[in-house]
């Protein structure tokens, strides 16, 4: 196994990267080559202002068998390697490697980083690993063997809903109060709105218009309005377009009386729905448009054979009211 450092995203290895991801220990949209490239172009929408791309690829017989998608930057007073995508807008991150190659890859990577002549890296900071990632267990073993410190820190919950084969089974899993609330809010909107319609956007010709409509809904929330700087809007815009072109975008809207009342930006990837962001028009608050649209999206996912409805990072109460199960996202820090 040989390691090479690449200082730029090169389209020549995009296909190999994504093909390896399909068989990797963690297969999430945030690890796709195109997503990471878009993230790097804006440094996460301006989250990072300084840094140098440091992609570390492992090869065997000229074939990519592992990717450590790093960039280097000063972090907490140390020159550090971090995952591209760290840390606010990419919910899940990890190394890209098949399970059978993980131990050799991580062992080789740590030795490469420790032994590399002229190295200035003082730490490796791995944000947003899912708690069950095999990376964590193996890093504990390898760092202990190498006698280098490793710190694992829980960051926040990332609730998800395992989906059954039909809608009624899903409802039966909820407690009576939750089930009643989901039905009540949907019925109230359907009965009291003069016109209620929801849809998943699919028309290339209106892509720009629909993206702008979604970002406008997002910006109605005061916190999200502050979040949506010009650079972050560029990041969101390019990610939406990339996902659409790769056929993994699920951009949906609920319209009430002919106006957009709610929108969800999800990824439809690897037979799962990944709920990335949302926006609501406060004028329609009485109809609970976000809640109602989420209900429709869960039912759509069940009826279309998706396995999981992933509500991703954040422990908001509404996620659990829809029957989400908890798990944690963690940060692993290795001091070299």
Secondary structure, 3 states (H helix, E strand, C coil): CEEEEECCCCHHHHHHHHHHHCCECCCCHHHCHHHHHHHHHHHHHHCCCCCEEEEEEEEECCEEEEEEEEEEEEECCEEEEEECCCCCCCCCCCCEEEHHHHHHHHHHHHHHHHHCCCCCCCEEEEEEEECCCHHHHHHHHHHHHHCCCEEEEEEEEEEEEECCCCHHHHHHHCCHHHHHHHHHHHHHHHHHCCCEEEEECCCHHHHHHHHHHHHHHHCCCHHHHHHCCHHHHHHHHHHHHHHHHCCCEEEEEEEECCEEEEEEEEEEECCEEEEEEEEECHHHHHHCHHHHHHHHHHHHHHHCCCCEEEEEEECCHHHHHCCCECCEEEEEEEEC
